[in-house]
Structure formats: C-alpha cells, structure tokens
Amino acid sequence: MLIHLAFVALLKVSRLIVDLARVLLSVDHESTDDGEIGSPFVVEHDDEPSHIRDVEGQMGEDGGVL
C-alpha cells in the first residue's frame, strides 16, 4: 500500500513538472532586431529608436557626435 501511494505521488509530481515545462515552452519570446531571443516577460518600449536615444544630448555644435 505504501509503495502504491509513493508511486501515485511520483506520477503527480512528474505530471506537474511536465505541465510547468509546457507552460514555459509556450511563452511567446520577443525577437530582438539582432535575431536573439528576448525576455519572455512583457517589456514596454519607447517610441524613440535606441540609436537616437543613445546619442541624445551628445551632439556638437556642428551636429556631429562628440
């Protein structure tokens, strides 16, 4: 009887692990511009492109980057 209960408990735990793996694999990963897989979590993006944001405030008088 004890062996039967242990076997049933093992089956339930393995079922939970399989369900968790299915959920983790079904998460829609965001693809970044360089082709790498991004975070599965939702990230809000600015409307401004990152290359503009990186050099903002660093422009010289002639318009060139300092």
C-alpha positions as CSV (number, residue, x, y, z in Angstrom):
1,M,0.0,0.0,0.0
2,L,2.8,2.4,0.9
3,I,4.6,1.6,-2.4
4,H,1.4,2.3,-4.3
5,L,1.0,5.8,-2.6
6,A,4.6,6.6,-3.3
7,F,4.1,5.7,-7.0
8,V,1.0,7.8,-7.3
9,A,2.7,10.7,-5.6
10,L,5.6,10.3,-8.1
11,L,3.3,10.3,-11.0
12,K,1.5,13.5,-9.8
13,V,4.8,15.3,-9.3
14,S,6.1,14.3,-12.7
15,R,2.8,15.5,-14.3
16,L,3.3,18.9,-12.6
17,I,6.8,19.1,-14.0
18,V,5.6,18.3,-17.5
19,D,2.8,20.9,-17.2
20,L,5.3,23.5,-16.0
21,A,7.6,22.7,-18.9
22,R,4.8,23.1,-21.4
23,V,3.9,26.5,-20.0
24,L,7.5,27.7,-20.1
25,L,8.0,26.5,-23.6
26,S,4.7,28.0,-24.8
27,V,5.7,31.6,-23.7
28,D,5.9,33.9,-26.7
29,H,9.5,35.1,-26.7
30,E,10.1,38.6,-28.2
31,S,12.6,38.6,-31.0
32,T,15.1,41.5,-31.0
33,D,16.4,43.3,-34.1
34,D,19.7,41.3,-34.0
35,G,17.8,38.0,-34.1
36,E,18.4,37.0,-30.5
37,I,15.6,35.7,-28.3
38,G,14.5,38.3,-25.8
39,S,13.0,38.0,-22.4
40,P,9.7,36.1,-22.0
41,F,8.4,39.0,-19.9
42,V,6.5,41.9,-21.3
43,V,8.7,45.0,-21.7
44,E,7.3,48.3,-22.7
45,H,9.4,50.0,-25.4
46,D,9.8,53.7,-26.1
47,D,8.7,55.0,-29.5
48,E,12.2,56.6,-30.0
49,P,14.8,54.3,-31.6
50,S,17.6,53.2,-29.4
51,H,20.4,54.7,-31.6
52,I,18.8,58.1,-31.3
53,R,18.3,57.7,-27.5
54,D,22.0,56.7,-27.1
55,V,23.4,59.9,-28.7
56,E,20.8,62.3,-27.5
57,G,22.4,65.3,-25.7
58,Q,25.9,64.4,-27.1
59,M,25.7,66.4,-30.3
60,G,28.3,69.0,-31.0
61,E,27.7,72.5,-32.4
62,D,28.2,71.3,-36.0
63,G,25.8,68.4,-35.5
64,G,28.4,65.7,-35.1
65,V,28.6,63.4,-32.1
66,L,31.2,64.4,-29.5
